[in-house]
Amino acid sequence: MTPELKKTAPSPLAPVEFDIPRPHQTMLDNGLNVVIFEDKRLPLVSYRLAFHSGDINDPTDHTGLSSAIASLLTEGTEDYSSRQLAEKIERLGAGLSASSSDDFTIIAASSLSLYSTEVLHLLAEVILRPTFPEDELDLYRRNTVEHLKFQRSQSPFLAGEQAVRLIYGDHPYAKFSPNASDIEKLKRETMSKCHAGTYIPNNAMLIAVGDVERDEFLSEVEELFGDWQQGTLPSEKFASPPTRDSRTLTLVDRPGSAQSNIVLGNLAINRTDADYFPVLVMNQVLGAGASSRVFMNLREEKGYTYGAYTRLNTKRLAGDIEATAEVRNEVTGESLKEFFYELTRIRETPVGDDELADAKSFLTGVFPIRAETQEGLTNLIVNQHLYGLPENYLQTYRANVDAVTAADVKQVAEKYVRPDEMAIVIVGDASEVLPQVESYADAVEIFDTEGNLKKN
């Protein structure tokens, strides 16, 4: 390479084209929504059967119920034991799993298209005919309780638990995790009853992506799911998240910790908010990557941490923005100072042209990469339909990002980044950390690692 070439950065490549067709949508008579995206590039098929209910729909006295039901769907049905089901999936070289999140429960299946019919039958089996065997439930209880003990030794878990409590208040998004007593009281009868009331077709969406033939697939779906009976949709009467009017400071005391885990947060937007794209770009500038402001400040310039970031948590009913880092004990106070400097700067000073262009270039450039694998494409389509995003959302994503201006970024930063109202959560050795940070809020509350209040 000549010296002249070394002085000049290579020109950027042309944008990767992303012009996928829109999927076919229909609905069975029982209310089951069906979305089909035919993609013949590879002999693969991916299924998602998703329910518009998740952890926030747990009964008040049964935290963790939705997650337990999802986990045990594949552990025994009317026709298969847990082992038989696992062996059949393995023979097919397929995948079958289930999980719940705050807003949704998703059962995922994938295989070579050669075995698509068999896998679709297995999907129907675990959805319609689970038995929640007592021995598998007992194993789930014991494993989950042990996992909860492990989680309480992890500072990100402890920080997240306090952050959602402060941000979401009495809203069920504040339920970060069940406790051991919640898990120990799980009963097979309770799970069966909840399954019958929640896993109903008019609360569900079946999405197929890959090497499928539309008419043949719809015929199979009608055969397998056509007799699935409708039910009453779960009630969603939730308390509103609290309106914060001041900054608060919460410490989780871990005596002897060598570092502090910092989380700062406040309410922001839900996933369908009209400000989504400006907030997305703003967050990219502020802290979403390794070239963002908080990362460059706290890591590259100050050397306080291996990584400092902001993240945008957009859920179906609400959302929040958080800034987070794990730093050495002795620089906890200085790290807070730099965080608040950047949070204030993004509100008060317009982003520069190059900084804005870099953020938008990253977001538009990485987007088509997510669709290069079948699972990635499936996840994009699933999120679009579960959140009820526009039909042309995927096709117009990059145009929407490119349309964001510096004025838009400043406007949403002023609206959603509120340093004077943030919840400050720090997990660390309170004896070392408190003197550095107590000036950042009028009142301080201190918890132990079990979530018990020590001082306020």
C-alpha positions, -999 to 999 in steps of 0.1 A, spaced: 0 0 0 14 34 -10 18 62 15 -9 82 -4 -34 54 0 -27 51 37 -37 88 42 -71 83 26 -100 63 40 -116 40 15 -149 52 0 -180 36 16 -196 7 -3 -230 12 -18 -259 5 5 -271 -32 6 -305 -34 -11 -334 -44 12 -366 -48 -7 -384 -78 6 -420 -85 -4 -448 -82 21 -461 -114 36 -495 -130 31 -519 -126 60 -551 -144 68 -572 -154 98 -589 -187 106 -625 -187 117 -614 -192 154 -594 -159 153 -559 -173 148 -539 -149 127 -516 -165 101 -487 -147 85 -468 -164 57 -435 -152 42 -424 -174 14 -386 -174 10 -372 -201 -13 -335 -192 -10 -328 -221 14 -347 -254 21 -355 -242 56 -387 -232 75 -392 -213 107 -424 -212 127 -434 -189 155 -467 -193 174 -469 -162 195 -494 -151 221 -502 -115 230 -498 -123 267 -466 -125 287 -452 -121 322 -472 -89 328 -503 -110 326 -493 -132 356 -519 -131 384 -508 -109 412 -501 -138 435 -485 -160 409 -454 -142 396 -434 -164 373 -465 -185 361 -463 -175 324 -426 -183 323 -431 -217 340 -459 -227 316 -437 -218 286 -408 -237 299 -428 -269 305 -447 -269 272 -420 -290 257 -415 -313 287 -445 -336 282 -477 -338 261 -506 -363 258 -486 -382 231 -450 -376 241 -429 -377 272 -402 -351 276 -376 -376 264 -396 -388 235 -402 -353 223 -366 -344 226 -355 -375 207 -379 -369 179 -368 -333 175 -332 -345 175 -339 -371 148 -354 -345 126 -325 -321 131 -351 -296 142 -355 -270 170 -385 -265 193 -385 -241 222 -408 -218 242 -403 -187 263 -421 -158 277 -412 -121 279 -429 -91 295 -454 -88 266 -455 -120 247 -451 -158 248 -435 -173 218 -431 -210 208 -404 -213 181 -398 -242 157 -375 -246 128 -363 -274 105 -354 -283 70 -385 -278 48 -384 -316 41 -396 -321 77 -419 -290 79 -451 -311 83 -437 -332 111 -424 -301 130 -457 -283 125 -475 -313 141 -451 -311 170 -457 -274 174 -495 -281 176 -488 -309 201 -470 -288 226 -495 -259 222 -527 -278 224 -519 -309 245 -493 -302 272 -496 -322 304 -472 -304 327 -459 -337 343 -454 -335 380 -418 -348 379 -408 -322 353 -425 -295 373 -406 -306 404 -373 -305 384 -383 -270 371 -389 -258 406 -356 -270 420 -335 -257 390 -352 -223 390 -348 -218 427 -311 -225 424 -308 -202 394 -325 -174 414 -299 -179 441 -272 -174 415 -289 -143 400 -287 -126 434 -249 -129 433 -249 -109 400 -248 -71 402 -266 -65 369 -296 -85 382 -296 -66 415 -294 -32 396 -321 -42 371 -344 -53 399 -342 -19 416 -343 1 384 -376 -13 371 -392 -10 406 -384 27 406 -393 34 370 -425 14 367 -439 15 403 -471 -5 405 -472 -14 368 -464 -51 362 -433 -41 342 -418 -36 376 -419 -74 383 -383 -81 374 -382 -117 386 -401 -142 407 -387 -151 441 -382 -186 455 -415 -187 472 -433 -179 439 -416 -208 423 -421 -233 451 -459 -228 452 -463 -235 414 -490 -262 410 -498 -283 380 -535 -275 383 -529 -238 383 -507 -241 353 -533 -261 334 -560 -236 342 -539 -206 331 -528 -224 299 -565 -231 290 -574 -195 295 -544 -178 279 -534 -202 250 -564 -194 228 -564 -188 191 -580 -153 192 -550 -143 213 -524 -158 190 -505 -154 158 -488 -181 137 -460 -169 115 -442 -191 89 -411 -180 72 -391 -199 46 -396 -226 20 -433 -231 24 -461 -234 -2 -489 -211 9 -519 -232 0 -505 -264 13 -494 -247 46 -528 -231 51 -545 -265 46 -522 -281 73 -529 -252 97 -566 -256 92 -563 -293 99 -542 -289 130 -556 -257 146 -590 -252 130 -609 -269 159 -590 -249 186 -616 -231 206 -617 -194 212 -617 -180 246 -620 -147 266 -590 -125 261 -569 -117 292 -578 -85 310 -552 -57 310 -562 -32 336 -528 -20 348 -517 8 370 -498 36 352 -461 40 358 -454 68 383 -446 103 373 -412 112 386 -405 148 396 -370 144 413 -339 124 412 -336 94 436 -306 74 447 -308 37 456 -278 16 467 -277 -21 469 -250 -29 494 -225 -56 485 -197 -54 511 -163 -61 496 -173 -54 460 -144 -42 440 -166 -23 415 -199 -6 412 -227 -13 388 -244 19 378 -279 22 362 -296 55 356 -331 55 341 -364 72 335 -396 65 315 -394 70 277 -415 56 249 -433 24 240 -425 5 208 -452 21 186 -445 57 197 -443 82 168 -409 94 182 -394 60 179 -369 67 150 -357 100 164 -352 84 198 -334 54 182 -309 78 164 -305 99 196 -297 68 216 -272 56 190 -253 89 193 -256 90 231 -246 55 241 -257 25 220 -223 15 207 -185 17 210 -182 50 192 -210 67 212 -205 96 236 -207 79 269 -185 50 258 -158 74 244 -160 95 275 -160 69 304 -139 43 287 -116 59 261 -110 93 277 -113 85 314 -106 48 316 -132 43 343 -147 11 328 -145 -15 300 -178 -3 286 -204 24 292 -237 24 273 -273 36 271 -301 14 261 -336 20 249 -362 -5 263 -393 -2 242 -422 -24 253 -457 -28 242 -473 -5 269 -444 17 280 -406 19 279 -375 34 295 -341 47 286 -311 37 308 -275 45 311 -252 18 326 -216 9 333 -196 -11 357 -168 10 372 -141 8 398 -153 17 433 -130 47 436 -144 64 405 -181 58 411 -187 95 419 -167 107 389 -185 83 366 -218 97 377 -205 131 370 -196 121 334 -228 103 328 -248 134 338 -225 156 317 -234 135 286 -271 133 295 -272 170 297 -251 177 266 -274 156 244 -303 178 255 -287 211 252 -263 209 222 -273 199 187 -254 169 174 -228 176 147 -233 166 111 -206 139 111 -218 124 144 -254 123 131 -243 108 98 -223 81 115 -252 71 138 -276 69 109 -251 51 87 -247 24 114 -284 19 119 -292 17 82 -262 -4 74 -267 -31 101 -304 -34 94 -303 -56 62 -276 -77 79 -302 -88 104 -322 -104 76 -293 -123 60 -301 -154 80 -335 -170 81 -338 -167 119 -329 -130 117 -355 -124 90 -380 -143 110 -374 -122 141 -378 -90 122 -412 -102 108 -423 -115 142 -416 -82 159 -433 -62 132 -465 -81 135 -466 -86 173 -462 -49 179 -486 -40 152 -461 -19 132 -471 -6 98 -472 -31 69 -444 -13 52 -423 -10 84 -394 -32 72 -394 -16 37 -393 19 50 -371 14 81 -339 29 65 -358 58 50 -373 66 84 -338 66 100 -323 88 72 -351 113 77 -341 121 113 -325 155 117 -303 171 143 -333 191 154 -353 159 159 -325 144 180 -324 175 203 -362 176 206 -366 140 217 -336 143 240 -352 172 258 -384 152 260 -372 118 271 -337 122 287 -345 138 320 -314 139 342 -331 157 371 -358 130 373 -337 99 369 -336 69 392 -300 63 402 -292 27 411 -258 16 423 -248 -19 433 -215 -20 453 -199 -15 486 -220 12 502 -193 22 527 -170 31 498 -196 44 473 -221 64 494 -197 93 503 -190 98 466 -226 99 454 -249 110 482 -249 146 469 -267 135 437 -301 131 454 -318 145 484 -326 111 499 -309 78 498 -323 43 503 -300 13 508 -310 -24 502 -293 -57 509 -288 -82 481 -320 -100 490 -340 -68 482 -346 -59 518 -345 -22 528 -317 -14 552 -319 24 554 -339 53 539 
